Amino acid sequence: MVERLTVIFFIILCALLGAYLILAPWDRLFGPWGDNYLLVFLADKAHAPIIQRAVASTWFRGAVTGLGVLNLLIAGWEIINFKQSVKMLEASDAPKKS
């Protein structure tokens, strides 16, 4: 039962993280992507405003969105191979006989 819950929580984690990584760079609901406090602080302390410009660029946003798509693909793969993943976890927890 623990193995099933582990795989289910992993699927949920991948799906939620994927959805967040797809939406966060483009949606104002999560706050301004290239103008957040931590990013401005980092760029100011490093004396490198190019960091803020790079993170705010559409190329970087696209890369983050690509990671989100990858997370959704992993969640889908885990859903398709659910039984196999559970069996692999069960086999790794089984006591080994010498």
MOPAC internal coordinates of N, CA, C and O (Angstrom, degrees):
PM7 1SCF
backbone

  N    0.0000 0     0.00 0     0.00 0    0    0    0
  C    1.4545 1     0.00 0     0.00 0    1    0    0
  C    1.5331 1   110.97 1     0.00 0    2    1    0
  O    1.2310 1   120.63 1   142.00 1    3    2    1
  N    1.3080 1   116.41 1   -38.00 1    3    2    1
  C    1.4550 1   120.62 1   179.87 1    5    3    2
  C    1.5250 1   110.46 1   -63.82 1    6    5    3
  O    1.2310 1   120.58 1   142.29 1    7    6    5
  N    1.3125 1   116.50 1   -37.71 1    7    6    5
  C    1.4578 1   120.72 1  -179.79 1    9    7    6
  C    1.5280 1   110.80 1   -64.47 1   10    9    7
  O    1.2310 1   120.76 1   139.15 1   11   10    9
  N    1.3286 1   116.16 1   -40.85 1   11   10    9
  C    1.4622 1   119.93 1   178.33 1   13   11   10
  C    1.5289 1   111.09 1   -63.17 1   14   13   11
  O    1.2310 1   120.83 1   134.74 1   15   14   13
  N    1.3210 1   116.02 1   -45.26 1   15   14   13
  C    1.4609 1   119.58 1   179.11 1   17   15   14
  C    1.5270 1   111.70 1   -63.68 1   18   17   15
  O    1.2310 1   120.61 1   143.10 1   19   18   17
  N    1.3220 1   116.45 1   -36.90 1   19   18   17
  C    1.4622 1   120.25 1   178.02 1   21   19   18
  C    1.5162 1   110.82 1   -61.32 1   22   21   19
  O    1.2310 1   120.45 1   134.02 1   23   22   21
  N    1.3221 1   116.75 1   -45.98 1   23   22   21
  C    1.4655 1   120.17 1   179.86 1   25   23   22
  C    1.5250 1   110.50 1   -67.65 1   26   25   23
  O    1.2310 1   119.79 1   140.78 1   27   26   25
  N    1.3204 1   118.01 1   -39.22 1   27   26   25
  C    1.4703 1   121.21 1   178.89 1   29   27   26
  C    1.5227 1   110.44 1   -63.07 1   30   29   27
  O    1.2310 1   120.21 1   134.21 1   31   30   29
  N    1.3309 1   117.20 1   -45.79 1   31   30   29
  C    1.4665 1   119.69 1   179.47 1   33   31   30
  C    1.5263 1   111.31 1   -66.05 1   34   33   31
  O    1.2310 1   119.80 1   145.63 1   35   34   33
  N    1.3186 1   118.00 1   -34.37 1   35   34   33
  C    1.4606 1   120.76 1   176.58 1   37   35   34
  C    1.5278 1   110.54 1   -65.04 1   38   37   35
  O    1.2310 1   120.47 1   139.14 1   39   38   37
  N    1.3253 1   116.71 1   -40.86 1   39   38   37
  C    1.4643 1   120.98 1   178.00 1   41   39   38
  C    1.5305 1   110.20 1   -63.38 1   42   41   39
  O    1.2310 1   120.66 1   135.17 1   43   42   41
  N    1.3227 1   116.34 1   -44.83 1   43   42   41
  C    1.4659 1   120.49 1   179.47 1   45   43   42
  C    1.5232 1   110.61 1   -62.92 1   46   45   43
  O    1.2310 1   120.58 1   136.87 1   47   46   45
  N    1.3332 1   116.49 1   -43.13 1   47   46   45
  C    1.4620 1   120.71 1   178.93 1   49   47   46
  C    1.5230 1   111.24 1   -60.96 1   50   49   47
  O    1.2310 1   120.11 1   133.16 1   51   50   49
  N    1.3205 1   117.40 1   -46.84 1   51   50   49
  C    1.4686 1   120.84 1   179.70 1   53   51   50
  C    1.5186 1   111.51 1   -63.25 1   54   53   51
  O    1.2310 1   120.26 1   139.10 1   55   54   53
  N    1.3282 1   117.10 1   -40.90 1   55   54   53
  C    1.4631 1   120.20 1  -178.85 1   57   55   54
  C    1.5225 1   111.38 1   -67.35 1   58   57   55
  O    1.2310 1   120.06 1   134.68 1   59   58   57
  N    1.3260 1   117.49 1   -45.32 1   59   58   57
  C    1.4640 1   120.07 1  -179.98 1   61   59   58
  C    1.5181 1   112.09 1   -67.12 1   62   61   59
  O    1.2310 1   120.39 1   137.28 1   63   62   61
  N    1.3217 1   116.86 1   -42.72 1   63   62   61
  C    1.4587 1   120.17 1   178.14 1   65   63   62
  C    1.5189 1   110.74 1   -64.30 1   66   65   63
  O    1.2310 1   120.17 1   139.90 1   67   66   65
  N    1.3212 1   117.28 1   -40.10 1   67   66   65
  C    1.4529 1   120.95 1   177.75 1   69   67   66
  C    1.5152 1   111.91 1   -62.56 1   70   69   67
  O    1.2310 1   120.46 1   135.11 1   71   70   69
  N    1.3243 1   116.72 1   -44.89 1   71   70   69
  C    1.4633 1   120.32 1   179.08 1   73   71   70
  C    1.5291 1   110.58 1   -63.02 1   74   73   71
  O    1.2310 1   120.59 1   138.51 1   75   74   73
  N    1.3275 1   116.48 1   -41.49 1   75   74   73
  C    1.4735 1   119.59 1   179.46 1   77   75   74
  C    1.5262 1   110.89 1   -65.03 1   78   77   75
  O    1.2310 1   120.26 1   135.18 1   79   78   77
  N    1.3267 1   117.11 1   -44.82 1   79   78   77
  C    1.4603 1   119.73 1  -178.44 1   81   79   78
  C    1.5298 1   112.47 1   -67.92 1   82   81   79
  O    1.2310 1   120.18 1   154.04 1   83   82   81
  N    1.3001 1   117.26 1   -25.96 1   83   82   81
  C    1.4646 1   119.70 1   176.25 1   85   83   82
  C    1.5275 1   110.81 1   -76.28 1   86   85   83
  O    1.2310 1   120.19 1   138.47 1   87   86   85
  N    1.3240 1   117.24 1   -41.53 1   87   86   85
  C    1.4616 1   120.95 1  -174.24 1   89   87   86
  C    1.5212 1   114.76 1   -86.57 1   90   89   87
  O    1.2310 1   119.77 1   143.48 1   91   90   89
  N    1.3216 1   118.03 1   -36.52 1   91   90   89
  C    1.4682 1   121.36 1  -171.18 1   93   91   90
  C    1.5290 1   114.72 1   -57.78 1   94   93   91
  O    1.2310 1   118.40 1   136.25 1   95   94   93
  N    1.3216 1   120.65 1   -43.75 1   95   94   93
  C    1.4667 1   118.01 1  -177.90 1   97   95   94
  C    1.5250 1   114.20 1   -67.51 1   98   97   95
  O    1.2310 1   119.69 1   160.12 1   99   98   97
  N    1.3081 1   118.20 1   -19.88 1   99   98   97
  C    1.4626 1   120.39 1  -171.89 1  101   99   98
  C    1.5167 1   113.59 1  -111.00 1  102  101   99
  O    1.2310 1   119.33 1   158.47 1  103  102  101
  N    1.3124 1   118.89 1   -21.53 1  103  102  101
  C    1.4587 1   122.29 1  -172.76 1  105  103  102
  C    1.5245 1   110.65 1   -99.93 1  106  105  103
  O    1.2310 1   120.09 1   -42.75 1  107  106  105
  N    1.3012 1   117.44 1   137.25 1  107  106  105
  C    1.4691 1   122.57 1   178.36 1  109  107  106
  C    1.5273 1   111.79 1   -75.80 1  110  109  107
  O    1.2310 1   119.62 1   168.03 1  111  110  109
  N    1.3143 1   118.32 1   -11.97 1  111  110  109
  C    1.4585 1   121.72 1   179.92 1  113  111  110
  C    1.5277 1   111.02 1   -59.05 1  114  113  111
  O    1.2310 1   120.03 1   144.62 1  115  114  113
  N    1.3223 1   117.55 1   -35.38 1  115  114  113
  C    1.4552 1   122.11 1  -178.70 1  117  115  114
  C    1.5182 1   112.62 1   -88.06 1  118  117  115
  O    1.2310 1   119.57 1  -177.44 1  119  118  117
  N    1.3154 1   118.42 1     2.56 1  119  118  117
  C    1.4574 1   122.36 1  -179.26 1  121  119  118
  C    1.5175 1   110.61 1    99.61 1  122  121  119
  O    1.2310 1   120.99 1   -12.45 1  123  122  121
  N    1.3221 1   115.71 1   167.55 1  123  122  121
  C    1.4724 1   118.83 1  -178.85 1  125  123  122
  C    1.5227 1   111.27 1   -67.66 1  126  125  123
  O    1.2310 1   120.37 1   -58.35 1  127  126  125
  N    1.3115 1   116.89 1   121.65 1  127  126  125
  C    1.4680 1   123.03 1  -174.37 1  129  127  126
  C    1.5265 1   112.17 1   -64.35 1  130  129  127
  O    1.2310 1   119.85 1   130.49 1  131  130  129
  N    1.3042 1   117.88 1   -49.51 1  131  130  129
  C    1.4579 1   121.13 1  -174.90 1  133  131  130
  C    1.5083 1   114.08 1   -92.27 1  134  133  131
  O    1.2310 1   120.28 1  -175.71 1  135  134  133
  N    1.3313 1   117.06 1     4.29 1  135  134  133
  C    1.4580 1   120.74 1  -176.29 1  137  135  134
  C    1.5237 1   112.40 1  -128.58 1  138  137  135
  O    1.2310 1   119.87 1  -155.29 1  139  138  137
  N    1.3134 1   117.86 1    24.71 1  139  138  137
  C    1.4564 1   118.78 1  -177.88 1  141  139  138
  C    1.5297 1   110.70 1   -78.31 1  142  141  139
  O    1.2310 1   121.06 1   -20.18 1  143  142  141
  N    1.3125 1   115.57 1   159.82 1  143  142  141
  C    1.4621 1   121.39 1  -172.92 1  145  143  142
  C    1.5240 1   112.37 1   -60.70 1  146  145  143
  O    1.2310 1   119.82 1   134.28 1  147  146  145
  N    1.3098 1   117.95 1   -45.72 1  147  146  145
  C    1.4621 1   121.16 1  -176.96 1  149  147  146
  C    1.5306 1   111.21 1   -63.31 1  150  149  147
  O    1.2310 1   120.26 1   139.07 1  151  150  149
  N    1.3079 1   117.11 1   -40.93 1  151  150  149
  C    1.4542 1   121.08 1   180.00 1  153  151  150
  C    1.5320 1   111.43 1   -66.64 1  154  153  151
  O    1.2310 1   120.35 1   136.84 1  155  154  153
  N    1.3291 1   116.93 1   -43.16 1  155  154  153
  C    1.4649 1   120.79 1   178.18 1  157  155  154
  C    1.5211 1   109.70 1   -64.46 1  158  157  155
  O    1.2310 1   119.88 1   138.03 1  159  158  157
  N    1.3226 1   117.84 1   -41.97 1  159  158  157
  C    1.4639 1   122.11 1   178.52 1  161  159  158
  C    1.5219 1   111.41 1   -61.51 1  162  161  159
  O    1.2310 1   120.71 1   135.33 1  163  162  161
  N    1.3362 1   116.24 1   -44.67 1  163  162  161
  C    1.4642 1   121.13 1   179.45 1  165  163  162
  C    1.5240 1   111.41 1   -63.57 1  166  165  163
  O    1.2310 1   120.29 1   134.69 1  167  166  165
  N    1.3111 1   117.06 1   -45.31 1  167  166  165
  C    1.4658 1   121.19 1   179.98 1  169  167  166
  C    1.5241 1   110.78 1   -64.64 1  170  169  167
  O    1.2310 1   120.36 1   143.15 1  171  170  169
  N    1.3331 1   116.92 1   -36.85 1  171  170  169
  C    1.4679 1   120.94 1   179.39 1  173  171  170
  C    1.5203 1   111.30 1   -69.73 1  174  173  171
  O    1.2310 1   119.95 1   135.09 1  175  174  173
  N    1.3213 1   117.71 1   -44.91 1  175  174  173
  C    1.4672 1   121.39 1  -179.29 1  177  175  174
  C    1.5227 1   112.15 1   -68.20 1  178  177  175
  O    1.2310 1   120.47 1   146.80 1  179  178  177
  N    1.3125 1   116.71 1   -33.20 1  179  178  177
  C    1.4654 1   120.33 1  -179.67 1  181  179  178
  C    1.5275 1   111.87 1   -85.24 1  182  181  179
  O    1.2310 1   120.84 1   175.06 1  183  182  181
  N    1.3304 1   116.00 1    -4.94 1  183  182  181
  C    1.4697 1   121.52 1  -177.04 1  185  183  182
  C    1.5318 1   110.50 1    53.26 1  186  185  183
  O    1.2310 1   121.55 1  -139.32 1  187  186  185
  N    1.3241 1   114.64 1    40.68 1  187  186  185
  C    1.4619 1   120.48 1  -178.60 1  189  187  186
  C    1.5297 1   109.02 1  -137.53 1  190  189  187
  O    1.2310 1   120.25 1   -95.48 1  191  190  189
  N    1.3374 1   117.13 1    84.52 1  191  190  189
  C    1.4671 1   118.76 1   179.58 1  193  191  190
  C    1.5318 1   112.88 1   -65.51 1  194  193  191
  O    1.2310 1   120.61 1   167.82 1  195  194  193
  N    1.3165 1   116.43 1   -12.18 1  195  194  193
  C    1.4698 1   119.15 1   178.34 1  197  195  194
  C    1.5327 1   110.97 1   -65.39 1  198  197  195
  O    1.2310 1   120.24 1   154.59 1  199  198  197
  N    1.3334 1   117.15 1   -25.41 1  199  198  197
  C    1.4713 1   120.54 1   177.69 1  201  199  198
  C    1.5204 1   109.58 1   -61.20 1  202  201  199
  O    1.2310 1   120.58 1   132.71 1  203  202  201
  N    1.3179 1   116.50 1   -47.29 1  203  202  201
  C    1.4585 1   120.56 1  -179.40 1  205  203  202
  C    1.5252 1   111.12 1   -65.22 1  206  205  203
  O    1.2310 1   120.21 1   138.74 1  207  206  205
  N    1.3240 1   117.21 1   -41.26 1  207  206  205
  C    1.4636 1   119.85 1   178.60 1  209  207  206
  C    1.5253 1   111.53 1   -65.29 1  210  209  207
  O    1.2310 1   120.53 1   141.78 1  211  210  209
  N    1.3418 1   116.58 1   -38.22 1  211  210  209
  C    1.4674 1   120.35 1  -179.79 1  213  211  210
  C    1.5278 1   111.01 1   -66.24 1  214  213  211
  O    1.2310 1   120.56 1   135.92 1  215  214  213
  N    1.3241 1   116.54 1   -44.08 1  215  214  213
  C    1.4688 1   119.90 1  -179.02 1  217  215  214
  C    1.5283 1   110.75 1   -68.34 1  218  217  215
  O    1.2310 1   120.14 1   147.32 1  219  218  217
  N    1.3223 1   117.34 1   -32.68 1  219  218  217
  C    1.4608 1   120.84 1  -179.59 1  221  219  218
  C    1.5283 1   112.47 1   -79.85 1  222  221  219
  O    1.2310 1   119.82 1   170.71 1  223  222  221
  N    1.3257 1   117.95 1    -9.29 1  223  222  221
  C    1.4660 1   120.24 1  -176.98 1  225  223  222
  C    1.5286 1   111.10 1   -70.79 1  226  225  223
  O    1.2310 1   121.62 1   -23.52 1  227  226  225
  N    1.3107 1   114.50 1   156.48 1  227  226  225
  C    1.4650 1   118.94 1   179.67 1  229  227  226
  C    1.5245 1   111.64 1   -70.15 1  230  229  227
  O    1.2310 1   120.22 1   154.72 1  231  230  229
  N    1.3226 1   117.18 1   -25.28 1  231  230  229
  C    1.4720 1   120.12 1   177.10 1  233  231  230
  C    1.5266 1   110.57 1   -64.51 1  234  233  231
  O    1.2310 1   120.51 1   134.39 1  235  234  233
  N    1.3130 1   116.62 1   -45.61 1  235  234  233
  C    1.4619 1   121.02 1  -179.85 1  237  235  234
  C    1.5223 1   110.26 1   -66.98 1  238  237  235
  O    1.2310 1   120.87 1   138.11 1  239  238  237
  N    1.3369 1   115.95 1   -41.89 1  239  238  237
  C    1.4618 1   119.44 1   177.55 1  241  239  238
  C    1.5268 1   110.83 1   -60.97 1  242  241  239
  O    1.2310 1   120.61 1   140.46 1  243  242  241
  N    1.3112 1   116.43 1   -39.54 1  243  242  241
  C    1.4636 1   120.20 1   177.47 1  245  243  242
  C    1.5186 1   112.32 1   -64.70 1  246  245  243
  O    1.2310 1   120.61 1   142.23 1  247  246  245
  N    1.3455 1   116.44 1   -37.77 1  247  246  245
  C    1.4665 1   120.09 1   177.93 1  249  247  246
  C    1.5311 1   110.66 1   -64.98 1  250  249  247
  O    1.2310 1   120.33 1   138.24 1  251  250  249
  N    1.3202 1   116.98 1   -41.76 1  251  250  249
  C    1.4674 1   120.89 1   178.12 1  253  251  250
  C    1.5253 1   110.01 1   -65.22 1  254  253  251
  O    1.2310 1   120.26 1   139.90 1  255  254  253
  N    1.3145 1   117.10 1   -40.10 1  255  254  253
  C    1.4583 1   120.87 1   176.53 1  257  255  254
  C    1.5266 1   110.55 1   -63.24 1  258  257  255
  O    1.2310 1   120.50 1   141.58 1  259  258  257
  N    1.3310 1   116.66 1   -38.42 1  259  258  257
  C    1.4636 1   120.58 1   176.46 1  261  259  258
  C    1.5208 1   112.19 1   -61.65 1  262  261  259
  O    1.2310 1   120.39 1   141.30 1  263  262  261
  N    1.3379 1   116.85 1   -38.70 1  263  262  261
  C    1.4652 1   119.59 1   175.50 1  265  263  262
  C    1.5260 1   110.92 1   -64.59 1  266  265  263
  O    1.2310 1   120.45 1   144.65 1  267  266  265
  N    1.3225 1   116.74 1   -35.35 1  267  266  265
  C    1.4599 1   120.20 1   176.46 1  269  267  266
  C    1.5158 1   111.87 1   -64.58 1  270  269  267
  O    1.2310 1   120.81 1   137.82 1  271  270  269
  N    1.3254 1   116.05 1   -42.18 1  271  270  269
  C    1.4702 1   120.01 1   177.46 1  273  271  270
  C    1.5286 1   109.91 1   -63.26 1  274  273  271
  O    1.2310 1   120.59 1   139.25 1  275  274  273
  N    1.3268 1   116.47 1   -40.75 1  275  274  273
  C    1.4631 1   120.40 1   177.57 1  277  275  274
  C    1.5267 1   111.00 1   -60.77 1  278  277  275
  O    1.2310 1   119.83 1   138.84 1  279  278  277
  N    1.3158 1   117.92 1   -41.16 1  279  278  277
  C    1.4632 1   120.92 1   177.37 1  281  279  278
  C    1.5239 1   111.62 1   -63.53 1  282  281  279
  O    1.2310 1   120.24 1   140.56 1  283  282  281
  N    1.3278 1   117.14 1   -39.44 1  283  282  281
  C    1.4672 1   119.38 1   177.32 1  285  283  282
  C    1.5274 1   111.32 1   -66.78 1  286  285  283
  O    1.2310 1   120.28 1   143.50 1  287  286  285
  N    1.3245 1   117.06 1   -36.50 1  287  286  285
  C    1.4655 1   119.99 1   176.60 1  289  287  286
  C    1.5326 1   110.96 1   -65.31 1  290  289  287
  O    1.2310 1   120.41 1   140.02 1  291  290  289
  N    1.3145 1   116.82 1   -39.98 1  291  290  289
  C    1.4698 1   120.27 1   177.33 1  293  291  290
  C    1.5218 1   110.07 1   -63.22 1  294  293  291
  O    1.2310 1   120.10 1   136.87 1  295  294  293
  N    1.3363 1   117.42 1   -43.13 1  295  294  293
  C    1.4654 1   120.47 1   177.98 1  297  295  294
  C    1.5229 1   110.56 1   -61.54 1  298  297  295
  O    1.2310 1   120.16 1   137.75 1  299  298  297
  N    1.3201 1   117.30 1   -42.25 1  299  298  297
  C    1.4685 1   120.43 1   177.86 1  301  299  298
  C    1.5169 1   112.02 1   -63.98 1  302  301  299
  O    1.2310 1   120.45 1   138.22 1  303  302  301
  N    1.3353 1   116.75 1   -41.78 1  303  302  301
  C    1.4623 1   120.38 1   178.77 1  305  303  302
  C    1.5240 1   110.26 1   -62.75 1  306  305  303
  O    1.2310 1   120.32 1   139.57 1  307  306  305
  N    1.3312 1   116.99 1   -40.43 1  307  306  305
  C    1.4672 1   120.48 1   179.01 1  309  307  306
  C    1.5245 1   111.34 1   -66.59 1  310  309  307
  O    1.2310 1   120.20 1   144.66 1  311  310  309
  N    1.3235 1   117.22 1   -35.34 1  311  310  309
  C    1.4671 1   119.90 1   177.06 1  313  311  310
  C    1.5228 1   110.14 1   -65.30 1  314  313  311
  O    1.2310 1   120.50 1   135.10 1  315  314  313
  N    1.3280 1   116.65 1   -44.90 1  315  314  313
  C    1.4665 1   121.17 1  -179.21 1  317  315  314
  C    1.5275 1   110.67 1   -64.31 1  318  317  315
  O    1.2310 1   120.00 1   140.17 1  319  318  317
  N    1.3297 1   117.60 1   -39.83 1  319  318  317
  C    1.4647 1   122.15 1  -176.89 1  321  319  318
  C    1.5257 1   112.09 1  -105.08 1  322  321  319
  O    1.2310 1   120.55 1  -143.73 1  323  322  321
  N    1.3262 1   116.56 1    36.27 1  323  322  321
  C    1.4611 1   121.31 1  -175.58 1  325  323  322
  C    1.5265 1   112.46 1   -58.47 1  326  325  323
  O    1.2310 1   120.35 1   130.30 1  327  326  325
  N    1.3241 1   116.94 1   -49.70 1  327  326  325
  C    1.4698 1   120.35 1  -177.13 1  329  327  326
  C    1.5206 1   111.87 1   -63.21 1  330  329  327
  O    1.2310 1   120.72 1   140.37 1  331  330  329
  N    1.3227 1   116.23 1   -39.63 1  331  330  329
  C    1.4608 1   120.14 1   179.42 1  333  331  330
  C    1.5368 1   110.89 1   -65.24 1  334  333  331
  O    1.2310 1   120.27 1   139.66 1  335  334  333
  N    1.3143 1   117.09 1   -40.34 1  335  334  333
  C    1.4645 1   120.62 1   179.25 1  337  335  334
  C    1.5260 1   111.09 1   -65.25 1  338  337  335
  O    1.2310 1   120.83 1   139.29 1  339  338  337
  N    1.3373 1   116.01 1   -40.71 1  339  338  337
  C    1.4685 1   119.88 1   178.44 1  341  339  338
  C    1.5226 1   110.03 1   -64.61 1  342  341  339
  O    1.2310 1   120.09 1   137.16 1  343  342  341
  N    1.3364 1   117.44 1   -42.84 1  343  342  341
  C    1.4689 1   120.32 1   178.96 1  345  343  342
  C    1.5218 1   111.89 1   -62.60 1  346  345  343
  O    1.2310 1   120.41 1   140.87 1  347  346  345
  N    1.3332 1   116.82 1   -39.13 1  347  346  345
  C    1.4661 1   119.94 1   178.65 1  349  347  346
  C    1.5278 1   110.92 1   -64.65 1  350  349  347
  O    1.2310 1   120.04 1   140.18 1  351  350  349
  N    1.3273 1   117.53 1   -39.82 1  351  350  349
  C    1.4641 1   120.06 1   177.55 1  353  351  350
  C    1.5250 1   111.74 1   -68.44 1  354  353  351
  O    1.2310 1   120.63 1   141.30 1  355  354  353
  N    1.3366 1   116.40 1   -38.70 1  355  354  353
  C    1.4586 1   119.79 1   177.23 1  357  355  354
  C    1.5238 1   111.13 1   -63.90 1  358  357  355
  O    1.2310 1   120.20 1   139.94 1  359  358  357
  N    1.3241 1   117.22 1   -40.06 1  359  358  357
  C    1.4561 1   120.87 1  -179.67 1  361  359  358
  C    1.5289 1   111.47 1   -67.79 1  362  361  359
  O    1.2310 1   120.39 1   146.48 1  363  362  361
  N    1.3216 1   116.86 1   -33.52 1  363  362  361
  C    1.4626 1   119.20 1  -179.35 1  365  363  362
  C    1.5264 1   111.57 1   -75.41 1  366  365  363
  O    1.2310 1   120.11 1   157.11 1  367  366  365
  N    1.3504 1   117.40 1   -22.89 1  367  366  365
  C    1.4648 1   120.93 1   178.99 1  369  367  366
  C    1.5299 1   112.75 1   -90.09 1  370  369  367
  O    1.2310 1   120.04 1   164.62 1  371  370  369
  N    1.3075 1   117.53 1   -15.38 1  371  370  369
  C    1.4666 1   121.02 1  -178.14 1  373  371  370
  C    1.5270 1   109.74 1   -67.31 1  374  373  371
  O    1.2310 1   120.50 1   -40.19 1  375  374  373
  N    1.3399 1   116.66 1   139.81 1  375  374  373
  C    1.4707 1   119.04 1   177.76 1  377  375  374
  C    1.5279 1   110.37 1   -65.23 1  378  377  375
  O    1.2310 1   121.36 1   -41.80 1  379  378  377
  N    1.3026 1   115.01 1   138.20 1  379  378  377
  C    1.4682 1   120.21 1  -177.93 1  381  379  378
  C    1.5255 1   109.41 1   -87.30 1  382  381  379
  O    1.2310 1   121.51 1   -48.03 1  383  382  381
  N    1.3389 1   114.71 1   131.97 1  383  382  381
  C    1.4671 1   120.45 1   179.39 1  385  383  382
  C    1.5171 1   109.26 1   -95.96 1  386  385  383
  O    1.2310 1   121.00 1   -44.24 1  387  386  385
  N    1.3125 1   115.70 1   135.76 1  387  386  385
  C    1.4710 1   119.79 1  -179.68 1  389  387  386
  C    1.4878 1   111.07 1   -95.72 1  390  389  387
  O    1.2310 1   120.10 1   180.00 1  391  390  389

